[in-house]
Amino acid sequence: MGLPKAYANVAEMVSAPEIDIVTVTVKVAHHLEIVKAAIRSGQTGLLRMALGNGLAEAEELAAVARAKGVLA
C-alpha cells in the first residue's frame, strides 16, 4: 500500500516517537482500550464516534486524559 511504516499492535504504535495524534475509527466497544493506551502515552486521541461505550467509560477516559493533560 506504500505506507511508510506499519505497527504490529496499538502499544507499539502509541509508543512510537513519530506519532503525536491517534485517530480511533474502530467500533465503540474497542475505544476504551485504544484511547487509554494513546492517552497514557501522551497522545491526543480523536474519535469518530462516542468517547466510550456508555457514560462510565466516557468518564474514565476523560479522567485519564485530564490526569495526563492531553486532549481526548
mmCIF file as Biopython writes it, N, C-alpha, C and O atoms, coordinates in Angstrom:
data_model
#
loop_
_atom_site.group_PDB
_atom_site.id
_atom_site.type_symbol
_atom_site.label_atom_id
_atom_site.label_alt_id
_atom_site.label_comp_id
_atom_site.label_asym_id
_atom_site.label_entity_id
_atom_site.label_seq_id
_atom_site.pdbx_PDB_ins_code
_atom_site.Cartn_x
_atom_site.Cartn_y
_atom_site.Cartn_z
_atom_site.occupancy
_atom_site.B_iso_or_equiv
_atom_site.auth_seq_id
_atom_site.auth_asym_id
_atom_site.pdbx_PDB_model_num
ATOM 1   N N  . MET A ? 1  ? 0.810   -1.196 0.000  1.0 0.0 1  A 1 
ATOM 2   C CA . MET A ? 1  ? 0.000   0.000  0.000  1.0 0.0 1  A 1 
ATOM 3   C C  . MET A ? 1  ? 0.854   1.261  0.000  1.0 0.0 1  A 1 
ATOM 4   O O  . MET A ? 1  ? 0.311   2.362  -0.088 1.0 0.0 1  A 1 
ATOM 5   N N  . GLY A ? 2  ? 2.138   1.136  0.094  1.0 0.0 2  A 1 
ATOM 6   C CA . GLY A ? 2  ? 3.011   2.296  0.054  1.0 0.0 2  A 1 
ATOM 7   C C  . GLY A ? 2  ? 3.091   3.079  1.348  1.0 0.0 2  A 1 
ATOM 8   O O  . GLY A ? 2  ? 3.539   4.225  1.355  1.0 0.0 2  A 1 
ATOM 9   N N  . LEU A ? 3  ? 2.662   2.473  2.443  1.0 0.0 3  A 1 
ATOM 10  C CA . LEU A ? 3  ? 2.735   3.156  3.731  1.0 0.0 3  A 1 
ATOM 11  C C  . LEU A ? 3  ? 4.180   3.189  4.211  1.0 0.0 3  A 1 
ATOM 12  O O  . LEU A ? 3  ? 4.906   2.209  4.044  1.0 0.0 3  A 1 
ATOM 13  N N  . PRO A ? 4  ? 4.608   4.300  4.803  1.0 0.0 4  A 1 
ATOM 14  C CA . PRO A ? 4  ? 5.999   4.385  5.237  1.0 0.0 4  A 1 
ATOM 15  C C  . PRO A ? 4  ? 6.316   3.514  6.447  1.0 0.0 4  A 1 
ATOM 16  O O  . PRO A ? 4  ? 7.474   3.159  6.670  1.0 0.0 4  A 1 
ATOM 17  N N  . LYS A ? 5  ? 5.296   3.167  7.229  1.0 0.0 5  A 1 
ATOM 18  C CA . LYS A ? 5  ? 5.529   2.359  8.420  1.0 0.0 5  A 1 
ATOM 19  C C  . LYS A ? 5  ? 4.229   1.696  8.846  1.0 0.0 5  A 1 
ATOM 20  O O  . LYS A ? 5  ? 3.147   2.252  8.656  1.0 0.0 5  A 1 
ATOM 21  N N  . ALA A ? 6  ? 4.338   0.508  9.422  1.0 0.0 6  A 1 
ATOM 22  C CA . ALA A ? 6  ? 3.185   -0.201 9.973  1.0 0.0 6  A 1 
ATOM 23  C C  . ALA A ? 6  ? 3.561   -0.678 11.373 1.0 0.0 6  A 1 
ATOM 24  O O  . ALA A ? 6  ? 4.740   -0.840 11.687 1.0 0.0 6  A 1 
ATOM 25  N N  . TYR A ? 7  ? 2.556   -0.898 12.202 1.0 0.0 7  A 1 
ATOM 26  C CA . TYR A ? 7  ? 2.791   -1.300 13.591 1.0 0.0 7  A 1 
ATOM 27  C C  . TYR A ? 7  ? 2.069   -2.612 13.853 1.0 0.0 7  A 1 
ATOM 28  O O  . TYR A ? 7  ? 0.997   -2.859 13.301 1.0 0.0 7  A 1 
ATOM 29  N N  . ALA A ? 8  ? 2.652   -3.446 14.689 1.0 0.0 8  A 1 
ATOM 30  C CA . ALA A ? 8  ? 2.085   -4.759 14.989 1.0 0.0 8  A 1 
ATOM 31  C C  . ALA A ? 8  ? 0.897   -4.678 15.927 1.0 0.0 8  A 1 
ATOM 32  O O  . ALA A ? 8  ? 0.025   -5.545 15.896 1.0 0.0 8  A 1 
ATOM 33  N N  . ASN A ? 9  ? 0.848   -3.632 16.775 1.0 0.0 9  A 1 
ATOM 34  C CA . ASN A ? 9  ? -0.242  -3.503 17.736 1.0 0.0 9  A 1 
ATOM 35  C C  . ASN A ? 9  ? -0.345  -2.059 18.214 1.0 0.0 9  A 1 
ATOM 36  O O  . ASN A ? 9  ? 0.499   -1.223 17.892 1.0 0.0 9  A 1 
ATOM 37  N N  . VAL A ? 10 ? -1.378  -1.786 18.978 1.0 0.0 10 A 1 
ATOM 38  C CA . VAL A ? 10 ? -1.632  -0.431 19.459 1.0 0.0 10 A 1 
ATOM 39  C C  . VAL A ? 10 ? -0.502  0.061  20.353 1.0 0.0 10 A 1 
ATOM 40  O O  . VAL A ? 10 ? -0.066  1.203  20.213 1.0 0.0 10 A 1 
ATOM 41  N N  . ALA A ? 11 ? -0.026  -0.764 21.256 1.0 0.0 11 A 1 
ATOM 42  C CA . ALA A ? 11 ? 1.036   -0.351 22.182 1.0 0.0 11 A 1 
ATOM 43  C C  . ALA A ? 11 ? 2.285   0.087  21.427 1.0 0.0 11 A 1 
ATOM 44  O O  . ALA A ? 11 ? 2.905   1.090  21.778 1.0 0.0 11 A 1 
ATOM 45  N N  . GLU A ? 12 ? 2.650   -0.655 20.402 1.0 0.0 12 A 1 
ATOM 46  C CA . GLU A ? 12 ? 3.825   -0.303 19.601 1.0 0.0 12 A 1 
ATOM 47  C C  . GLU A ? 12 ? 3.604   1.031  18.893 1.0 0.0 12 A 1 
ATOM 48  O O  . GLU A ? 12 ? 4.506   1.867  18.840 1.0 0.0 12 A 1 
ATOM 49  N N  . MET A ? 13 ? 2.414   1.224  18.355 1.0 0.0 13 A 1 
ATOM 50  C CA . MET A ? 13 ? 2.124   2.442  17.622 1.0 0.0 13 A 1 
ATOM 51  C C  . MET A ? 13 ? 2.142   3.673  18.534 1.0 0.0 13 A 1 
ATOM 52  O O  . MET A ? 13 ? 2.795   4.666  18.215 1.0 0.0 13 A 1 
ATOM 53  N N  . VAL A ? 14 ? 1.435   3.615  19.661 1.0 0.0 14 A 1 
ATOM 54  C CA . VAL A ? 14 ? 1.343   4.809  20.507 1.0 0.0 14 A 1 
ATOM 55  C C  . VAL A ? 14 ? 2.654   5.150  21.198 1.0 0.0 14 A 1 
ATOM 56  O O  . VAL A ? 14 ? 2.835   6.277  21.658 1.0 0.0 14 A 1 
ATOM 57  N N  . SER A ? 15 ? 3.567   4.195  21.276 1.0 0.0 15 A 1 
ATOM 58  C CA . SER A ? 15 ? 4.863   4.489  21.892 1.0 0.0 15 A 1 
ATOM 59  C C  . SER A ? 15 ? 5.906   4.947  20.876 1.0 0.0 15 A 1 
ATOM 60  O O  . SER A ? 15 ? 7.025   5.296  21.255 1.0 0.0 15 A 1 
ATOM 61  N N  . ALA A ? 16 ? 5.555   4.949  19.604 1.0 0.0 16 A 1 
ATOM 62  C CA . ALA A ? 16 ? 6.495   5.384  18.569 1.0 0.0 16 A 1 
ATOM 63  C C  . ALA A ? 16 ? 6.687   6.898  18.643 1.0 0.0 16 A 1 
ATOM 64  O O  . ALA A ? 16 ? 5.702   7.635  18.692 1.0 0.0 16 A 1 
ATOM 65  N N  . PRO A ? 17 ? 7.918   7.372  18.652 1.0 0.0 17 A 1 
ATOM 66  C CA . PRO A ? 17 ? 8.177   8.809  18.809 1.0 0.0 17 A 1 
ATOM 67  C C  . PRO A ? 17 ? 7.623   9.665  17.672 1.0 0.0 17 A 1 
ATOM 68  O O  . PRO A ? 17 ? 7.375   10.855 17.864 1.0 0.0 17 A 1 
ATOM 69  N N  . GLU A ? 18 ? 7.428   9.085  16.505 1.0 0.0 18 A 1 
ATOM 70  C CA . GLU A ? 18 ? 6.932   9.858  15.370 1.0 0.0 18 A 1 
ATOM 71  C C  . GLU A ? 18 ? 5.408   10.054 15.392 1.0 0.0 18 A 1 
ATOM 72  O O  . GLU A ? 18 ? 4.874   10.804 14.575 1.0 0.0 18 A 1 
ATOM 73  N N  . ILE A ? 19 ? 4.718   9.399  16.306 1.0 0.0 19 A 1 
ATOM 74  C CA . ILE A ? 19 ? 3.267   9.518  16.420 1.0 0.0 19 A 1 
ATOM 75  C C  . ILE A ? 19 ? 2.929   10.590 17.454 1.0 0.0 19 A 1 
ATOM 76  O O  . ILE A ? 19 ? 3.399   10.538 18.590 1.0 0.0 19 A 1 
ATOM 77  N N  . ASP A ? 20 ? 2.103   11.571 17.045 1.0 0.0 20 A 1 
ATOM 78  C CA . ASP A ? 20 ? 1.706   12.603 18.002 1.0 0.0 20 A 1 
ATOM 79  C C  . ASP A ? 20 ? 0.198   12.764 18.122 1.0 0.0 20 A 1 
ATOM 80  O O  . ASP A ? 20 ? -0.275  13.564 18.930 1.0 0.0 20 A 1 
ATOM 81  N N  . ILE A ? 21 ? -0.556  12.022 17.336 1.0 0.0 21 A 1 
ATOM 82  C CA . ILE A ? 21 ? -2.006  12.033 17.446 1.0 0.0 21 A 1 
ATOM 83  C C  . ILE A ? 21 ? -2.526  10.681 16.964 1.0 0.0 21 A 1 
ATOM 84  O O  . ILE A ? 21 ? -1.981  10.092 16.031 1.0 0.0 21 A 1 
ATOM 85  N N  . VAL A ? 22 ? -3.580  10.200 17.607 1.0 0.0 22 A 1 
ATOM 86  C CA . VAL A ? 22 ? -4.164  8.910  17.249 1.0 0.0 22 A 1 
ATOM 87  C C  . VAL A ? 22 ? -5.638  9.128  16.919 1.0 0.0 22 A 1 
ATOM 88  O O  . VAL A ? 22 ? -6.394  9.639  17.745 1.0 0.0 22 A 1 
ATOM 89  N N  . THR A ? 23 ? -6.038  8.746  15.727 1.0 0.0 23 A 1 
ATOM 90  C CA . THR A ? 23 ? -7.446  8.798  15.341 1.0 0.0 23 A 1 
ATOM 91  C C  . THR A ? 23 ? -8.004  7.389  15.457 1.0 0.0 23 A 1 
ATOM 92  O O  . THR A ? 23 ? -7.498  6.460  14.826 1.0 0.0 23 A 1 
ATOM 93  N N  . VAL A ? 24 ? -9.035  7.233  16.253 1.0 0.0 24 A 1 
ATOM 94  C CA . VAL A ? 24 ? -9.627  5.919  16.511 1.0 0.0 24 A 1 
ATOM 95  C C  . VAL A ? 24 ? -10.887 5.788  15.661 1.0 0.0 24 A 1 
ATOM 96  O O  . VAL A ? 24 ? -11.834 6.558  15.821 1.0 0.0 24 A 1 
ATOM 97  N N  . THR A ? 25 ? -10.893 4.810  14.759 1.0 0.0 25 A 1 
ATOM 98  C CA . THR A ? 25 ? -12.022 4.622  13.849 1.0 0.0 25 A 1 
ATOM 99  C C  . THR A ? 25 ? -12.553 3.193  13.895 1.0 0.0 25 A 1 
ATOM 100 O O  . THR A ? 25 ? -13.020 2.657  12.890 1.0 0.0 25 A 1 
ATOM 101 N N  . VAL A ? 26 ? -12.475 2.596  15.058 1.0 0.0 26 A 1 
ATOM 102 C CA . VAL A ? 26 ? -12.997 1.241  15.243 1.0 0.0 26 A 1 
ATOM 103 C C  . VAL A ? 26 ? -14.331 1.321  15.986 1.0 0.0 26 A 1 
ATOM 104 O O  . VAL A ? 26 ? -14.753 2.400  16.402 1.0 0.0 26 A 1 
ATOM 105 N N  . LYS A ? 27 ? -14.977 0.197  16.145 1.0 0.0 27 A 1 
ATOM 106 C CA . LYS A ? 27 ? -16.240 0.172  16.869 1.0 0.0 27 A 1 
ATOM 107 C C  . LYS A ? 27 ? -16.056 0.647  18.300 1.0 0.0 27 A 1 
ATOM 108 O O  . LYS A ? 27 ? -14.986 0.490  18.886 1.0 0.0 27 A 1 
ATOM 109 N N  . VAL A ? 28 ? -17.118 1.234  18.858 1.0 0.0 28 A 1 
ATOM 110 C CA . VAL A ? 28 ? -17.074 1.821  20.196 1.0 0.0 28 A 1 
ATOM 111 C C  . VAL A ? 28 ? -16.600 0.819  21.248 1.0 0.0 28 A 1 
ATOM 112 O O  . VAL A ? 28 ? -15.956 1.210  22.222 1.0 0.0 28 A 1 
ATOM 113 N N  . ALA A ? 29 ? -16.901 -0.435 21.072 1.0 0.0 29 A 1 
ATOM 114 C CA . ALA A ? 29 ? -16.503 -1.452 22.056 1.0 0.0 29 A 1 
ATOM 115 C C  . ALA A ? 29 ? -14.987 -1.491 22.273 1.0 0.0 29 A 1 
ATOM 116 O O  . ALA A ? 29 ? -14.529 -1.971 23.310 1.0 0.0 29 A 1 
ATOM 117 N N  . HIS A ? 30 ? -14.209 -0.999 21.317 1.0 0.0 30 A 1 
ATOM 118 C CA . HIS A ? 30 ? -12.749 -1.033 21.404 1.0 0.0 30 A 1 
ATOM 119 C C  . HIS A ? 30 ? -12.141 0.320  21.777 1.0 0.0 30 A 1 
ATOM 120 O O  . HIS A ? 30 ? -10.927 0.419  21.951 1.0 0.0 30 A 1 
ATOM 121 N N  . HIS A ? 31 ? -12.962 1.356  21.902 1.0 0.0 31 A 1 
ATOM 122 C CA . HIS A ? 31 ? -12.441 2.691  22.197 1.0 0.0 31 A 1 
ATOM 123 C C  . HIS A ? 31 ? -11.683 2.749  23.510 1.0 0.0 31 A 1 
ATOM 124 O O  . HIS A ? 31 ? -10.595 3.321  23.566 1.0 0.0 31 A 1 
ATOM 125 N N  . LEU A ? 32 ? -12.233 2.171  24.560 1.0 0.0 32 A 1 
ATOM 126 C CA . LEU A ? 32 ? -11.619 2.279  25.886 1.0 0.0 32 A 1 
ATOM 127 C C  . LEU A ? 32 ? -10.163 1.820  25.865 1.0 0.0 32 A 1 
ATOM 128 O O  . LEU A ? 32 ? -9.277  2.557  26.299 1.0 0.0 32 A 1 
ATOM 129 N N  . GLU A ? 33 ? -9.915  0.639  25.376 1.0 0.0 33 A 1 
ATOM 130 C CA . GLU A ? 33 ? -8.557  0.076  25.355 1.0 0.0 33 A 1 
ATOM 131 C C  . GLU A ? 33 ? -7.601  0.928  24.520 1.0 0.0 33 A 1 
ATOM 132 O O  . GLU A ? 33 ? -6.497  1.246  24.962 1.0 0.0 33 A 1 
ATOM 133 N N  . ILE A ? 34 ? -8.027  1.291  23.326 1.0 0.0 34 A 1 
ATOM 134 C CA . ILE A ? 34 ? -7.141  2.006  22.407 1.0 0.0 34 A 1 
ATOM 135 C C  . ILE A ? 34 ? -6.898  3.440  22.865 1.0 0.0 34 A 1 
ATOM 136 O O  . ILE A ? 34 ? -5.760  3.909  22.872 1.0 0.0 34 A 1 
ATOM 137 N N  . VAL A ? 35 ? -7.960  4.128  23.246 1.0 0.0 35 A 1 
ATOM 138 C CA . VAL A ? 35 ? -7.803  5.524  23.656 1.0 0.0 35 A 1 
ATOM 139 C C  . VAL A ? 35 ? -7.006  5.625  24.957 1.0 0.0 35 A 1 
ATOM 140 O O  . VAL A ? 35 ? -6.183  6.529  25.098 1.0 0.0 35 A 1 
ATOM 141 N N  . LYS A ? 36 ? -7.230  4.725  25.902 1.0 0.0 36 A 1 
ATOM 142 C CA . LYS A ? 36 ? -6.437  4.740  27.133 1.0 0.0 36 A 1 
ATOM 143 C C  . LYS A ? 36 ? -4.958  4.540  26.826 1.0 0.0 36 A 1 
ATOM 144 O O  . LYS A ? 36 ? -4.111  5.218  27.407 1.0 0.0 36 A 1 
ATOM 145 N N  . ALA A ? 37 ? -4.642  3.631  25.935 1.0 0.0 37 A 1 
ATOM 146 C CA . ALA A ? 37 ? -3.241  3.405  25.565 1.0 0.0 37 A 1 
ATOM 147 C C  . ALA A ? 37 ? -2.641  4.658  24.946 1.0 0.0 37 A 1 
ATOM 148 O O  . ALA A ? 37 ? -1.512  5.030  25.266 1.0 0.0 37 A 1 
ATOM 149 N N  . ALA A ? 38 ? -3.380  5.307  24.069 1.0 0.0 38 A 1 
ATOM 150 C CA . ALA A ? 38 ? -2.885  6.527  23.425 1.0 0.0 38 A 1 
ATOM 151 C C  . ALA A ? 38 ? -2.682  7.637  24.452 1.0 0.0 38 A 1 
ATOM 152 O O  . ALA A ? 38 ? -1.640  8.292  24.466 1.0 0.0 38 A 1 
ATOM 153 N N  . ILE A ? 39 ? -3.670  7.846  25.303 1.0 0.0 39 A 1 
ATOM 154 C CA . ILE A ? 39 ? -3.584  8.907  26.306 1.0 0.0 39 A 1 
ATOM 155 C C  . ILE A ? 39 ? -2.424  8.649  27.263 1.0 0.0 39 A 1 
ATOM 156 O O  . ILE A ? 39 ? -1.665  9.564  27.581 1.0 0.0 39 A 1 
ATOM 157 N N  . ARG A ? 40 ? -2.289  7.425  27.715 1.0 0.0 40 A 1 
ATOM 158 C CA . ARG A ? 40 ? -1.204  7.109  28.656 1.0 0.0 40 A 1 
ATOM 159 C C  . ARG A ? 40 ? 0.172   7.308  28.037 1.0 0.0 40 A 1 
ATOM 160 O O  . ARG A ? 40 ? 1.159   7.495  28.749 1.0 0.0 40 A 1 
ATOM 161 N N  . SER A ? 41 ? 0.234   7.267  26.706 1.0 0.0 41 A 1 
ATOM 162 C CA . SER A ? 41 ? 1.498   7.524  26.016 1.0 0.0 41 A 1 
ATOM 163 C C  . SER A ? 41 ? 1.673   9.004  25.698 1.0 0.0 41 A 1 
ATOM 164 O O  . SER A ? 41 ? 2.664   9.404  25.087 1.0 0.0 41 A 1 
ATOM 165 N N  . GLY A ? 42 ? 0.693   9.820  26.122 1.0 0.0 42 A 1 
ATOM 166 C CA . GLY A ? 42 ? 0.785   11.255 25.893 1.0 0.0 42 A 1 
ATOM 167 C C  . GLY A ? 42 ? 0.244   11.709 24.555 1.0 0.0 42 A 1 
ATOM 168 O O  . GLY A ? 42 ? 0.477   12.844 24.141 1.0 0.0 42 A 1 
ATOM 169 N N  . GLN A ? 43 ? -0.476  10.833 23.875 1.0 0.0 43 A 1 
ATOM 170 C CA . GLN A ? 43 ? -1.029  11.155 22.558 1.0 0.0 43 A 1 
ATOM 171 C C  . GLN A ? 43 ? -2.380  11.839 22.689 1.0 0.0 43 A 1 
ATOM 172 O O  . GLN A ? 43 ? -3.129  11.572 23.628 1.0 0.0 43 A 1 
ATOM 173 N N  . THR A ? 44 ? -2.685  12.707 21.760 1.0 0.0 44 A 1 
ATOM 174 C CA . THR A ? 44 ? -4.030  13.246 21.629 1.0 0.0 44 A 1 
ATOM 175 C C  . THR A ? 44 ? -4.868  12.170 20.951 1.0 0.0 44 A 1 
ATOM 176 O O  . THR A ? 44 ? -4.414  11.534 20.000 1.0 0.0 44 A 1 
ATOM 177 N N  . GLY A ? 45 ? -6.081  11.967 21.433 1.0 0.0 45 A 1 
ATOM 178 C CA . GLY A ? 45 ? -6.950  10.952 20.845 1.0 0.0 45 A 1 
ATOM 179 C C  . GLY A ? 45 ? -8.161  11.576 20.187 1.0 0.0 45 A 1 
ATOM 180 O O  . GLY A ? 45 ? -8.905  12.323 20.823 1.0 0.0 45 A 1 
ATOM 181 N N  . LEU A ? 46 ? -8.361  11.276 18.924 1.0 0.0 46 A 1 
ATOM 182 C CA . LEU A ? 46 ? -9.541  11.736 18.199 1.0 0.0 46 A 1 
ATOM 183 C C  . LEU A ? 46 ? -10.416 10.532 17.885 1.0 0.0 46 A 1 
ATOM 184 O O  . LEU A ? 46 ? -9.925  9.493  17.442 1.0 0.0 46 A 1 
ATOM 185 N N  . LEU A ? 47 ? -11.709 10.679 18.116 1.0 0.0 47 A 1 
ATOM 186 C CA . LEU A ? 47 ? -12.635 9.577  17.890 1.0 0.0 47 A 1 
ATOM 187 C C  . LEU A ? 47 ? -13.677 9.952  16.859 1.0 0.0 47 A 1 
ATOM 188 O O  . LEU A ? 47 ? -14.076 11.113 16.763 1.0 0.0 47 A 1 
ATOM 189 N N  . ARG A ? 48 ? -14.115 8.980  16.093 1.0 0.0 48 A 1 
ATOM 190 C CA . ARG A ? 48 ? -15.143 9.241  15.094 1.0 0.0 48 A 1 
ATOM 191 C C  . ARG A ? 48 ? -16.536 9.144  15.690 1.0 0.0 48 A 1 
ATOM 192 O O  . ARG A ? 48 ? -17.501 9.581  15.063 1.0 0.0 48 A 1 
ATOM 193 N N  . MET A ? 49 ? -16.663 8.595  16.857 1.0 0.0 49 A 1 
ATOM 194 C CA . MET A ? 49 ? -17.965 8.415  17.492 1.0 0.0 49 A 1 
ATOM 195 C C  . MET A ? 49 ? -17.842 8.714  18.983 1.0 0.0 49 A 1 
ATOM 196 O O  . MET A ? 49 ? -17.037 9.547  19.398 1.0 0.0 49 A 1 
ATOM 197 N N  . ALA A ? 50 ? -18.634 8.037  19.760 1.0 0.0 50 A 1 
ATOM 198 C CA . ALA A ? 50 ? -18.693 8.260  21.206 1.0 0.0 50 A 1 
ATOM 199 C C  . ALA A ? 50 ? -17.335 8.031  21.869 1.0 0.0 50 A 1 
ATOM 200 O O  . ALA A ? 50 ? -16.539 7.202  21.428 1.0 0.0 50 A 1 
ATOM 201 N N  . LEU A ? 51 ? -17.093 8.795  22.949 1.0 0.0 51 A 1 
ATOM 202 C CA . LEU A ? 51 ? -15.837 8.653  23.691 1.0 0.0 51 A 1 
ATOM 203 C C  . LEU A ? 51 ? -15.686 7.253  24.266 1.0 0.0 51 A 1 
ATOM 204 O O  . LEU A ? 51 ? -14.587 6.699  24.266 1.0 0.0 51 A 1 
ATOM 205 N N  . GLY A ? 52 ? -16.763 6.684  24.748 1.0 0.0 52 A 1 
ATOM 206 C CA . GLY A ? 52 ? -16.717 5.336  25.300 1.0 0.0 52 A 1 
ATOM 207 C C  . GLY A ? 52 ? -18.051 4.643  25.130 1.0 0.0 52 A 1 
ATOM 208 O O  . GLY A ? 52 ? -19.004 5.229  24.617 1.0 0.0 52 A 1 
ATOM 209 N N  . ASN A ? 53 ? -18.118 3.409  25.557 1.0 0.0 53 A 1 
ATOM 210 C CA . ASN A ? 53 ? -19.339 2.616  25.475 1.0 0.0 53 A 1 
ATOM 211 C C  . ASN A ? 53 ? -20.163 2.881  26.733 1.0 0.0 53 A 1 
ATOM 212 O O  . ASN A ? 53 ? -20.196 2.059  27.649 1.0 0.0 53 A 1 
ATOM 213 N N  . GLY A ? 54 ? -20.816 4.018  26.768 1.0 0.0 54 A 1 
ATOM 214 C CA . GLY A ? 54 ? -21.609 4.402  27.918 1.0 0.0 54 A 1 
ATOM 215 C C  . GLY A ? 54 ? -20.921 5.471  28.741 1.0 0.0 54 A 1 
ATOM 216 O O  . GLY A ? 54 ? -19.751 5.793  28.530 1.0 0.0 54 A 1 
ATOM 217 N N  . LEU A ? 55 ? -21.668 6.009  29.676 1.0 0.0 55 A 1 
ATOM 218 C CA . LEU A ? 55 ? -21.186 7.113  30.494 1.0 0.0 55 A 1 
ATOM 219 C C  . LEU A ? 55 ? -19.968 6.742  31.331 1.0 0.0 55 A 1 
ATOM 220 O O  . LEU A ? 55 ? -19.038 7.540  31.441 1.0 0.0 55 A 1 
ATOM 221 N N  . ALA A ? 56 ? -19.952 5.556  31.920 1.0 0.0 56 A 1 
ATOM 222 C CA . ALA A ? 56 ? -18.830 5.155  32.781 1.0 0.0 56 A 1 
ATOM 223 C C  . ALA A ? 56 ? -17.507 5.147  32.015 1.0 0.0 56 A 1 
ATOM 224 O O  . ALA A ? 56 ? -16.504 5.651  32.519 1.0 0.0 56 A 1 
ATOM 225 N N  . GLU A ? 57 ? -17.489 4.584  30.810 1.0 0.0 57 A 1 
ATOM 226 C CA . GLU A ? 57 ? -16.258 4.558  30.008 1.0 0.0 57 A 1 
ATOM 227 C C  . GLU A ? 57 ? -15.857 5.962  29.577 1.0 0.0 57 A 1 
ATOM 228 O O  . GLU A ? 57 ? -14.675 6.305  29.595 1.0 0.0 57 A 1 
ATOM 229 N N  . ALA A ? 58 ? -16.830 6.772  29.193 1.0 0.0 58 A 1 
ATOM 230 C CA . ALA A ? 58 ? -16.533 8.150  28.786 1.0 0.0 58 A 1 
ATOM 231 C C  . ALA A ? 58 ? -15.919 8.923  29.946 1.0 0.0 58 A 1 
ATOM 232 O O  . ALA A ? 58 ? -14.946 9.655  29.764 1.0 0.0 58 A 1 
ATOM 233 N N  . GLU A ? 59 ? -16.484 8.763  31.132 1.0 0.0 59 A 1 
ATOM 234 C CA . GLU A ? 59 ? -15.937 9.437  32.309 1.0 0.0 59 A 1 
ATOM 235 C C  . GLU A ? 59 ? -14.537 8.934  32.645 1.0 0.0 59 A 1 
ATOM 236 O O  . GLU A ? 59 ? -13.670 9.720  33.025 1.0 0.0 59 A 1 
ATOM 237 N N  . GLU A ? 60 ? -14.314 7.635  32.508 1.0 0.0 60 A 1 
ATOM 238 C CA . GLU A ? 60 ? -12.991 7.066  32.772 1.0 0.0 60 A 1 
ATOM 239 C C  . GLU A ? 60 ? -11.953 7.638  31.811 1.0 0.0 60 A 1 
ATOM 240 O O  . GLU A ? 60 ? -10.868 8.039  32.232 1.0 0.0 60 A 1 
ATOM 241 N N  . LEU A ? 61 ? -12.283 7.676  30.524 1.0 0.0 61 A 1 
ATOM 242 C CA . LEU A ? 61 ? -11.353 8.205  29.535 1.0 0.0 61 A 1 
ATOM 243 C C  . LEU A ? 61 ? -11.114 9.699  29.750 1.0 0.0 61 A 1 
ATOM 244 O O  . LEU A ? 61 ? -9.984  10.170 29.618 1.0 0.0 61 A 1 
ATOM 245 N N  . ALA A ? 62 ? -12.151 10.432 30.074 1.0 0.0 62 A 1 
ATOM 246 C CA . ALA A ? 62 ? -11.992 11.862 30.335 1.0 0.0 62 A 1 
ATOM 247 C C  . ALA A ? 62 ? -11.084 12.081 31.549 1.0 0.0 62 A 1 
ATOM 248 O O  . ALA A ? 62 ? -10.249 12.986 31.539 1.0 0.0 62 A 1 
ATOM 249 N N  . ALA A ? 63 ? -11.239 11.273 32.577 1.0 0.0 63 A 1 
ATOM 250 C CA . ALA A ? 63 ? -10.407 11.395 33.776 1.0 0.0 63 A 1 
ATOM 251 C C  . ALA A ? 63 ? -8.948  11.074 33.469 1.0 0.0 63 A 1 
ATOM 252 O O  . ALA A ? 63 ? -8.049  11.764 33.950 1.0 0.0 63 A 1 
ATOM 253 N N  . VAL A ? 64 ? -8.704  10.042 32.679 1.0 0.0 64 A 1 
ATOM 254 C CA . VAL A ? 64 ? -7.339  9.672  32.308 1.0 0.0 64 A 1 
ATOM 255 C C  . VAL A ? 64 ? -6.716  10.809 31.497 1.0 0.0 64 A 1 
ATOM 256 O O  . VAL A ? 64 ? -5.555  11.157 31.709 1.0 0.0 64 A 1 
ATOM 257 N N  . ALA A ? 65 ? -7.480  11.388 30.571 1.0 0.0 65 A 1 
ATOM 258 C CA . ALA A ? 65 ? -6.970  12.490 29.745 1.0 0.0 65 A 1 
ATOM 259 C C  . ALA A ? 65 ? -6.653  13.709 30.607 1.0 0.0 65 A 1 
ATOM 260 O O  . ALA A ? 65 ? -5.607  14.335 30.434 1.0 0.0 65 A 1 
ATOM 261 N N  . ARG A ? 66 ? -7.546  14.047 31.530 1.0 0.0 66 A 1 
ATOM 262 C CA . ARG A ? 66 ? -7.291  15.191 32.419 1.0 0.0 66 A 1 
ATOM 263 C C  . ARG A ? 66 ? -6.038  14.962 33.255 1.0 0.0 66 A 1 
ATOM 264 O O  . ARG A ? 66 ? -5.215  15.864 33.408 1.0 0.0 66 A 1 
ATOM 265 N N  . ALA A ? 67 ? -5.896  13.760 33.793 1.0 0.0 67 A 1 
ATOM 266 C CA . ALA A ? 67 ? -4.741  13.443 34.637 1.0 0.0 67 A 1 
ATOM 267 C C  . ALA A ? 67 ? -3.440  13.517 33.850 1.0 0.0 67 A 1 
ATOM 268 O O  . ALA A ? 67 ? -2.410  13.933 34.380 1.0 0.0 67 A 1 
ATOM 269 N N  . LYS A ? 68 ? -3.490  13.116 32.587 1.0 0.0 68 A 1 
ATOM 270 C CA . LYS A ? 68 ? -2.299  13.107 31.742 1.0 0.0 68 A 1 
ATOM 271 C C  . LYS A ? 68 ? -2.071  14.472 31.068 1.0 0.0 68 A 1 
ATOM 272 O O  . LYS A ? 68 ? -0.978  14.757 30.578 1.0 0.0 68 A 1 
ATOM 273 N N  . GLY A ? 69 ? -3.129  15.315 31.053 1.0 0.0 69 A 1 
ATOM 274 C CA . GLY A ? 69 ? -3.000  16.634 30.446 1.0 0.0 69 A 1 
ATOM 275 C C  . GLY A ? 69 ? -3.039  16.616 28.939 1.0 0.0 69 A 1 
ATOM 276 O O  . GLY A ? 69 ? -2.412  17.456 28.293 1.0 0.0 69 A 1 
ATOM 277 N N  . VAL A ? 70 ? -3.775  15.661 28.358 1.0 0.0 70 A 1 
ATOM 278 C CA . VAL A ? 70 ? -3.894  15.580 26.901 1.0 0.0 70 A 1 
ATOM 279 C C  . VAL A ? 70 ? -5.345  15.743 26.485 1.0 0.0 70 A 1 
ATOM 280 O O  . VAL A ? 70 ? -6.257  15.595 27.299 1.0 0.0 70 A 1 
ATOM 281 N N  . LEU A ? 71 ? -5.549  16.049 25.217 1.0 0.0 71 A 1 
ATOM 282 C CA . LEU A ? 71 ? -6.904  16.177 24.679 1.0 0.0 71 A 1 
ATOM 283 C C  . LEU A ? 71 ? -7.438  14.820 24.282 1.0 0.0 71 A 1 
ATOM 284 O O  . LEU A ? 71 ? -6.702  13.965 23.790 1.0 0.0 71 A 1 
ATOM 285 N N  . ALA A ? 72 ? -8.713  14.635 24.497 1.0 0.0 72 A 1 
ATOM 286 C CA . ALA A ? 72 ? -9.380  13.412 24.059 1.0 0.0 72 A 1 
ATOM 287 C C  . ALA A ? 72 ? -10.804 13.764 23.679 1.0 0.0 72 A 1 
ATOM 288 O O  . ALA A ? 72 ? -11.570 12.889 23.276 1.0 0.0 72 A 1 
#
